[in-house]
Amino acid sequence: MDRRSVIRNAGLAGVLAAGVAPAVHAQATLRWRCASSFPKSLDTLFGVCDVFAKKVGELSGGKFTITTHAAGELMPAFGVLDGVSNGTIEMANTASYYFFGKDPTYALDCAIPFGLNSRQMTAWVYEGNGMKLLREHFGKVGIVNFAMGNTGVQMGGWFRKEVNSVADLKGLKFRCGGFAGRVLERLGVIPQNIPGGEIYQALEKGTIDAAEWVGPYDDLKLGLNKVAQHYYYPGFWEVGPQLSLYVNQKAFEGLSSEYKAIVECAAAFAHTDMQAKYDARNMPALKTLLGQGAKLHAFPKDVMNAAFKSAMDVYAELNDTNPAWKKIYSDYAAFRKESNLWFNLAEASMDDFMQSQKF
């Protein structure tokens, strides 16, 4: 499905302004379920499902109802890809890099170390070849994917002990999301892929030595500062992690053209809404964390350099061994190179100036 033609034909501005497209009034009543990989306590990550469902209901005049379900209610947090693929549920919202074990290519739908930032990711997906290539990949398992959320650059996580050099990473049991583990394990890290709702207990019991989640707003909710004090930045493995809406392909194809357009428009609305919330809420939360004793650190330069080299080595190896990865990553990397030239000229120079000023 071509995003531009759908929006033109559906008249996005008109749909959103009117609240309900005229053709929707003739649609059948429909009730679907959307499973999340996140607990309800995280009102940004799980909450994007509620934002999406509410917008679908508004745009359909209440005829298309979507119920939202936290991780564990319908299926485990990491079971949603299979659940949508086999038709157990119609929809799910998740971070695609959770499924790197099935195929590392899935990570390109979310985030890879030293990858695209949130604006670049959105540009690649919507205006580059990203959506076309990702749709082909997800089509192999009977899923239609939509971008639905982005956190922006994440924090590097909570550590019991300071990290002063690459040597301090050796033997470290570190909870990190998805594909990042493949890069970090080459630095001596022992990666742990643990759902968000289980991180606090694992860190408290000493099952892990360190953990990353998202950023100040969610980390404060999880209380991670209570079991580890050293808070590192940046999360170089999650520069612009995109969350995705999965829709069962057969179910989606069975929708009317109006309902298809509503799903797409509501997902785009929720996509923007999530990052707006993080951008507004992270700094107040960080101030609270620092007031409670968190100690803020930047990763040492040798850690950043070693991780970057490790990432590039991993990508080169995957290019040689995984045709699906190579097809999508080649386009992704070319877009990243071109986009960084522009961001360095405009965004970075302006950010550097503004952030050095005193207001």
C-alpha positions in Angstrom: 0.0 0.0 0.0 1.5 3.4 -1.0 1.3 5.8 1.9 1.1 9.0 -0.2 -1.7 7.7 -2.4 -3.7 6.5 0.7 -3.4 9.9 2.4 -4.3 11.7 -0.8 -7.3 9.5 -1.6 -8.5 9.4 2.0 -8.1 13.1 2.5 -6.2 13.0 5.8 -6.8 16.6 6.6 -10.4 16.4 5.9 -10.8 13.2 7.9 -9.1 14.6 10.9 -11.0 17.9 10.7 -14.4 16.3 10.3 -13.8 13.6 12.8 -15.6 10.9 10.6 -15.3 10.4 6.9 -18.8 10.3 5.2 -18.2 6.8 3.9 -17.5 5.5 7.4 -21.1 5.8 8.3 -21.9 2.9 6.0 -19.2 0.7 7.5 -19.9 -2.4 9.6 -19.2 -2.5 13.3 -15.8 -4.1 14.0 -14.0 -5.0 17.2 -10.3 -5.9 17.3 -7.7 -6.5 19.9 -4.2 -5.0 20.1 -1.6 -6.6 22.3 1.4 -4.6 23.6 4.9 -5.8 24.6 4.8 -3.4 27.5 3.1 -3.1 31.0 0.3 -0.6 31.6 2.5 1.1 34.2 4.5 2.6 31.3 1.9 5.1 30.1 4.0 6.2 27.2 5.0 2.9 25.7 1.8 1.0 26.5 -0.2 4.3 26.2 0.5 4.6 22.5 -1.9 1.7 22.0 -4.6 3.6 23.8 -3.9 6.8 21.8 -4.2 4.8 18.6 -7.3 3.0 19.7 -9.0 6.2 20.7 -8.3 7.9 17.4 -9.5 4.9 15.4 -12.8 5.0 17.4 -13.1 8.8 16.8 -12.4 8.6 13.1 -14.8 5.7 12.6 -17.6 7.2 14.6 -17.3 4.5 17.2 -17.8 1.7 14.7 -14.3 0.4 14.7 -13.4 -0.5 18.3 -9.9 -1.7 19.4 -9.3 -3.0 22.9 -5.7 -2.8 24.2 -3.9 -5.4 26.3 -0.7 -5.2 28.3 2.1 -7.7 28.0 1.0 -11.0 29.6 -2.7 -10.5 29.3 -3.2 -12.2 25.9 0.4 -13.4 25.4 3.9 -12.9 26.6 5.7 -9.6 25.8 7.9 -11.3 23.2 5.1 -13.4 21.7 3.3 -10.7 19.8 5.0 -11.2 16.4 4.0 -14.8 16.3 0.5 -13.9 17.7 -0.2 -11.5 14.9 1.5 -13.6 12.2 -0.7 -16.7 13.0 -3.9 -14.6 13.5 -4.3 -15.3 17.2 -4.7 -11.5 17.5 -5.4 -8.8 14.9 -2.9 -6.2 16.1 0.1 -5.6 18.3 2.5 -2.8 19.2 6.1 -3.6 20.0 9.8 -2.9 19.3 10.8 -5.0 16.4 14.4 -5.5 17.5 13.0 -7.9 20.2 12.8 -10.4 17.4 16.4 -10.2 16.2 16.8 -13.9 17.2 14.4 -14.9 14.4 16.3 -12.6 12.0 18.5 -9.6 12.7 16.7 -7.8 9.9 13.8 -7.1 12.2 16.0 -4.7 14.1 16.1 -2.3 11.2 12.4 -1.7 11.8 13.3 -0.3 15.3 16.9 0.6 16.0 20.5 -0.6 15.6 23.6 0.8 17.3 24.8 4.0 15.8 21.8 4.1 13.5 19.2 6.7 12.4 17.9 9.2 14.9 14.2 9.6 15.3 13.7 12.2 12.7 15.9 10.4 10.2 14.1 7.1 10.9 10.7 8.7 10.2 12.1 10.3 7.1 13.5 7.0 5.8 10.3 5.1 6.6 7.9 7.7 5.2 9.8 9.4 2.4 12.7 7.0 1.7 12.5 3.3 0.8 12.1 2.2 4.4 8.5 1.3 4.4 8.6 -0.4 1.1 11.5 -2.6 2.1 10.1 -3.3 5.6 6.7 -4.2 4.2 8.3 -6.8 1.9 10.1 -8.3 4.9 7.1 -8.4 7.2 5.0 -9.7 4.3 6.9 -13.0 4.5 5.3 -13.7 7.9 1.8 -12.3 7.0 2.1 -8.9 8.8 1.4 -5.4 7.6 3.6 -3.0 9.7 3.2 0.7 10.5 5.4 3.1 12.4 3.8 3.8 15.7 6.0 5.6 18.2 9.5 6.7 18.8 11.3 7.5 22.1 14.1 9.7 20.6 17.7 9.0 21.8 17.6 6.8 24.9 19.8 6.8 28.0 22.7 4.3 28.4 21.3 2.8 31.5 21.8 2.2 35.2 25.0 0.6 36.6 26.0 -0.5 40.1 29.6 0.5 39.4 31.2 3.2 37.4 32.3 2.5 33.8 35.7 4.2 33.3 36.9 2.2 30.3 36.1 -0.7 28.0 37.8 -3.0 30.5 35.0 -2.4 33.0 32.5 -3.9 30.6 34.0 -7.4 30.6 31.8 -9.9 32.4 29.1 -7.3 33.0 25.6 -8.8 32.9 23.7 -6.1 31.2 20.0 -5.9 30.3 19.9 -4.3 26.9 17.2 -4.4 24.2 17.4 -6.8 21.4 20.0 -6.5 18.7 22.4 -4.3 20.8 23.6 -7.4 22.6 25.4 -8.6 19.5 27.5 -5.5 19.4 28.1 -5.2 23.2 29.0 -8.9 23.7 32.1 -8.3 21.6 33.2 -5.8 24.3 32.9 -8.5 26.9 29.3 -7.7 28.0 26.9 -10.6 28.8 23.7 -9.3 27.3 20.3 -10.1 28.9 17.1 -9.6 27.0 14.5 -9.1 29.8 11.0 -7.5 29.4 10.5 -4.1 31.0 8.3 -5.3 33.8 11.0 -7.7 35.0 14.0 -5.4 35.0 13.7 -4.0 38.6 13.5 -7.4 40.2 16.5 -8.7 38.2 18.6 -5.6 39.1 17.5 -5.7 42.7 18.4 -9.4 43.2 21.7 -9.0 41.4 20.7 -11.3 38.6 22.1 -8.5 36.4 24.7 -5.9 37.0 23.2 -3.1 34.9 20.2 -2.3 32.9 18.9 0.1 30.3 15.3 0.8 29.5 14.3 4.1 27.8 15.0 7.3 29.5 14.3 9.4 32.6 10.5 9.4 32.5 10.1 5.6 32.2 13.2 4.8 34.3 11.7 6.9 37.2 8.4 5.0 36.9 10.3 1.7 37.1 12.3 2.9 40.0 15.6 1.8 38.6 17.5 4.5 40.4 16.6 2.7 43.7 18.7 -0.3 42.8 21.6 1.3 40.8 22.9 4.9 41.1 25.2 5.4 38.1 23.2 6.7 35.1 25.0 6.7 31.8 24.4 8.4 28.4 23.9 8.3 25.5 22.2 5.0 24.6 24.2 4.7 21.4 22.5 1.4 20.5 19.1 3.2 20.5 19.5 6.5 18.7 16.0 6.7 17.3 14.1 3.5 18.3 10.8 3.2 16.4 7.9 1.2 17.8 5.7 -0.5 15.3 2.1 -1.5 14.9 1.7 -5.0 13.5 -1.6 -5.9 11.7 -2.4 -9.4 10.6 -2.2 -9.3 6.8 -5.4 -11.2 6.0 -7.3 -9.2 8.6 -6.0 -5.9 7.1 -6.8 -6.9 3.6 -10.4 -7.7 4.7 -10.9 -4.1 5.8 -12.7 -1.5 3.7 -10.5 1.2 2.1 -11.9 3.7 4.6 -10.9 1.5 7.6 -7.5 0.9 6.2 -7.0 4.7 5.9 -8.2 5.2 9.4 -5.7 2.6 10.8 -2.9 4.3 8.9 -3.9 7.8 10.0 -4.4 6.8 13.6 -1.0 5.1 13.7 0.7 8.2 12.3 -1.0 10.3 14.9 0.1 8.0 17.7 3.6 7.9 16.3 4.0 11.7 16.7 2.2 11.8 20.0 4.6 9.4 21.7 7.8 11.3 20.9 6.1 14.6 21.9 5.4 13.1 25.3 9.0 11.9 25.8 10.5 15.2 24.7 8.3 17.1 27.1 8.6 14.7 30.1 12.2 13.5 30.2 13.9 16.6 31.5 11.6 17.1 34.5 12.0 13.4 35.3 15.8 13.6 35.0 15.8 16.5 37.5 13.8 14.3 39.9 16.2 11.4 39.5 19.2 13.6 40.2 17.4 15.1 43.2 17.0 11.5 44.5 20.8 10.8 44.2 21.3 9.5 40.7 24.8 10.2 39.4 25.0 11.2 35.8 27.9 10.1 33.6 28.9 10.1 29.9 30.2 6.9 28.5 34.0 7.2 28.1 35.3 7.9 24.6 37.0 4.5 24.3 33.7 2.8 25.0 32.0 4.8 22.3 34.8 4.1 19.8 35.1 0.4 20.6 31.3 0.0 20.3 31.2 1.8 17.0 33.9 -0.4 15.5 32.1 -3.5 16.9 28.8 -2.4 15.3 30.4 -1.8 11.9 32.0 -5.2 12.0 28.7 -6.9 12.9 27.0 -5.1 10.0 29.7 -6.1 7.5 29.4 -9.7 8.6 25.6 -9.7 8.2 26.0 -8.2 4.8 28.0 -11.3 3.8 25.7 -13.9 5.4 22.1 -12.5 5.4 20.6 -11.4 2.1 17.5 -9.9 3.7 19.6 -7.8 6.0 21.9 -6.7 3.2 19.0 -5.6 1.0 17.5 -3.3 3.6 20.7 -2.2 5.5 22.3 -1.1 2.2 19.5 1.4 1.7 19.4 2.3 5.4 23.1 3.0 5.5 23.0 5.1 2.3 20.2 7.2 3.8 22.0 7.6 7.1 25.1 8.8 5.3 23.2 11.4 3.2 21.0 12.5 6.1 24.0 13.0 8.5 25.6 15.4 6.0 22.4 17.6 6.3 22.0 17.2 10.0 25.6 18.1 10.7 25.2 21.3 8.6 21.9 22.5 10.0 20.6 20.7 13.1 23.9 19.9 14.9 25.4 23.4 14.4 22.2 25.1 15.6 21.9 22.8 18.5 25.5 23.4 19.6 24.9 27.1 19.5 21.6 27.1 21.3 22.7 24.7 24.0 25.7 26.8 24.9 23.5 29.8 25.6 22.2 31.0 28.9 18.5 32.0 29.1 
